[in-house]
Amino acid sequence: MADPPPAADPGERLALEALVVASGVDVEGLSLSGEARAVCALCGQARGVVEVAAMLGMSLEVVRDVVGELASLGLVVVHESGVSAGVMERVRVGLLGL
């Protein structure tokens, strides 16, 4: 079995647009919270932090904490977006105008 990818710094603040994907490490038998298991199951394909929160009905802060912990354990990989906050704000405003 391959080594898990390098873990993210758990104290690092995850960007809302960051993508999260399960690392492929088997979580069976690990002592994880229900929230952590749900995030791992959902992130079999890349999902945004906001998308994870919405789909699981969890607050952004909880998702950020859970994803940070999972990343530190090597169970998920976080891909930071190259999109600036300004671009994201313009997209948000545009979507609200629809």
Secondary structure as GFF3:
##gff-version 3
##sequence-region A 1 98
A	DSSP	beta_strand	19	22	.	.	.	ID=ss1
A	DSSP	alpha_helix	34	42	.	.	.	ID=ss2
A	DSSP	beta_strand	47	48	.	.	.	ID=ss3
A	DSSP	alpha_helix	49	56	.	.	.	ID=ss4
A	DSSP	alpha_helix	60	72	.	.	.	ID=ss5
A	DSSP	beta_strand	76	79	.	.	.	ID=ss6
A	DSSP	alpha_helix	85	96	.	.	.	ID=ss7
###
